[in-house]
Amino acid sequence: MSKYEKALERIRKLDKGLTFEELAHVLKKNGYTIRNNGSSHYFFSKPNVYGFTLPRHKPMNLTYIRLVKETLEREGIL
């Protein structure tokens, strides 16, 4: 199982131990671009999809993991 597949599985299970790097890796693989304006928050966007902001925390708060999961489900990735 690849790093990408493991991260997807952890997102599906809403694993509280997920890191920002794992979420960013999954989003990048699915065509999202990342912007940072020098703060600890990063903006993820993709054409024709609503963008969102994630803080760079370890581990990620469950609210943000849920946000990524719902976004990937809407796109049919999960």
FIGU-591715 format. One record per residue (C-alpha): residue in one letter; y, x, z. Coordinates in steps of 0.25 Angstrom, whole numbers, plus 5000, padded with zeros to 4 digits. Layout:
<recs>
AYXZ...
</recs>
This chain:
<recs>
M500050005000S501350064996K502650075005Y503249954997E502049864999K501949905014A503449865015L503249735008E502149705017R502949735029I504049645024R503049535022K502649545036L504049555042D503749685048K504749725059G504549875057L505049875042T506149975040F507349965031E506750075021E505549985019L506349865016A507249945007H506050005000V505449864997L506849814992K507149934983K505749914977N506149774973G507449804966Y508449794977T509649894978I510149944991R511649964994N512150035007N513650045011G513450155021S512950055032S511650035038H511449905030Y510949905015F511149795005F509949764996S510249694983K509449654970P510049584958N509849424959V509449444974Y510249414986G510549554992F510449585007T510749685018L509749765026P510149855038R509449995039H508749975052K507350015057P506549935059M507249815051N507549685058L506549575054T507749495048Y507949595037I506449605034R506449455033L507649465023V506949565014K505649485015E506349355011T507049424999L505749484994E505049354995R506149284987E505949384976G504449364976I504149504981L503449464994
</recs>
